[in-house]
Amino acid sequence: MEFEKINIRGVYFDNVTPYEASDCVNEALASDKTEGKVFSVYTPNPEIVQLCIEQNEYYDVINSASMVVPDGIGVIKAAKILKTPLKARIPGIEIGERALEHCAKMGYKVFFLGGKPGVAEEAAKRKAEQYPGLEFCGTADGYFKKEGEENEAVIEKINAARPDLLFVCLGVPAQEKWIKENGPKLTSAKVCLALGGSLDVYSGNVKRAPKLFIKLNLEWFYRLICDPKRIGRMMKLPKFLIGTMIHGNKK
């Protein structure tokens, strides 16, 4: 499937609904593995777009994904300011949930990469209980050097496990850089989802916002209430929106 690309300050978002995004993931999982290629999904929020604006080298990293979707109401608001509206905000954690449910139904194998030691294992345990039939072929924490022998050992572990779907949850922009650099080395994984702190939520270590906050697009506010130290990161949102109003679509 191919969709319209919407340029938001130099990051090119696919103009899709949540279910269209998931259909693309499912289609990639059903396809034959093409040597050296993996279907990658990145979910930038305003903080990440602002990172690209301030450090231009990250544009190539973020825009290298097979699909880029907006995980953040600020990106949706920026698209409206620019008069190039996007169909919907698409939380990465929800893409992950739908992908796991689909893998359970279709018999695809899943590998969780990321988080502190023990987090990926607990997340896999809980999701296997939630989705009967879901097969986890391996897990690994995110505490390894992203180059050299340690990195190669992680790739060997993933390839030996032969997953169809690989969650890469190393934080932004490390996870996107890792997929861009190491995706061609993956011999079995057809899809890589870069999903930040999703494993912390799946494992139960972090609670997602209540449904009312999600419905009102205030998930960011709930996170701030739970962790006031995030205020520094949250200030990227007004900076991003004000910059969009002033500069339009300039990087």
C-alpha positions, 0 to 999 in steps of 0.5 A, spaced: 500 500 500 502 507 498 499 513 501 500 520 501 506 523 504 505 529 508 511 534 510 511 536 517 517 541 518 521 536 514 518 529 516 514 526 511 508 522 515 504 517 512 497 520 511 493 514 514 488 511 519 490 507 525 487 501 521 490 503 515 497 503 518 495 496 521 493 493 515 500 495 512 504 491 518 499 485 517 501 485 509 508 486 510 508 480 515 504 476 510 509 477 504 515 473 503 522 476 506 526 480 501 533 479 503 536 486 506 529 489 507 525 490 513 518 494 513 520 499 519 515 503 522 517 510 526 512 514 530 515 521 531 511 526 536 513 533 536 519 532 540 522 528 535 520 533 529 523 538 533 529 534 534 530 533 527 529 541 526 535 542 531 539 537 529 538 536 521 542 529 521 536 526 524 531 527 518 535 522 514 534 517 520 526 518 521 525 519 514 528 512 512 522 508 515 517 504 511 512 508 514 512 514 519 505 515 523 504 521 528 504 519 535 502 526 538 497 531 538 502 536 537 503 533 530 496 533 528 495 540 530 501 542 526 498 539 520 492 543 521 496 550 522 500 548 515 493 546 512 495 539 510 491 535 515 493 528 517 487 523 518 489 521 525 494 521 531 496 514 531 499 512 538 505 507 537 503 502 543 496 501 539 500 499 533 503 494 537 497 491 540 494 490 534 500 487 531 501 482 537 493 480 536 494 479 529 500 475 530 497 470 535 491 469 530 496 468 524 502 464 528 507 469 527 513 469 531 515 475 536 521 478 539 522 484 544 528 488 544 529 493 549 528 496 556 531 494 562 533 487 564 527 483 565 522 488 562 522 485 555 521 478 559 515 480 563 512 484 557 512 477 553 509 473 559 504 478 560 502 479 552 502 471 551 497 470 557 493 476 554 493 473 547 492 465 547 497 462 541 502 468 541 509 465 540 515 469 543 521 466 540 526 471 544 527 477 548 533 481 550 534 488 554 536 494 551 543 495 555 548 493 550 553 497 546 549 499 539 556 497 535 561 492 535 561 485 538 555 486 543 551 489 537 553 483 533 551 478 538 544 481 539 543 481 532 545 473 532 540 472 537 535 475 533 536 471 527 537 465 531 530 466 534 527 467 527 522 472 529 517 475 524 515 481 528 521 485 532 519 490 537 525 495 537 524 499 544 531 503 545 528 510 546 528 515 540 533 516 536 537 510 538 531 505 536 530 508 529 538 509 528 539 501 530 533 499 525 536 503 519 543 501 520 542 493 522 535 492 519 539 489 512 542 484 517 536 481 520 535 475 516 528 473 518 524 479 521 519 482 516 517 488 520 520 492 525 516 497 530 520 502 533 516 503 539 520 507 545 517 505 552 511 500 550 515 494 553 514 498 560 507 499 559 506 492 556 510 489 562 506 493 567 512 497 570 508 503 567 501 505 567 498 508 560 493 514 561 486 513 563 481 512 557 478 519 558 485 522 558 487 518 551 480 520 548 481 528 550 488 527 547 491 529 554 495 523 554 501 527 555 498 531 560 497 525 564 505 523 563 507 530 566 502 529 572 505 522 573 512 524 572 513 532 573 521 531 571 518 531 564 517 538 564 523 540 560 521 535 554 514 537 554 517 544 553 518 542 546 511 542 544 510 549 544 516 551 541 515 546 535 508 549 534 510 556 535 515 555 530 510 552 525 506 558 526 512 563 525 516 559 520 511 555 516 514 548 513 521 550 513 526 546 517 
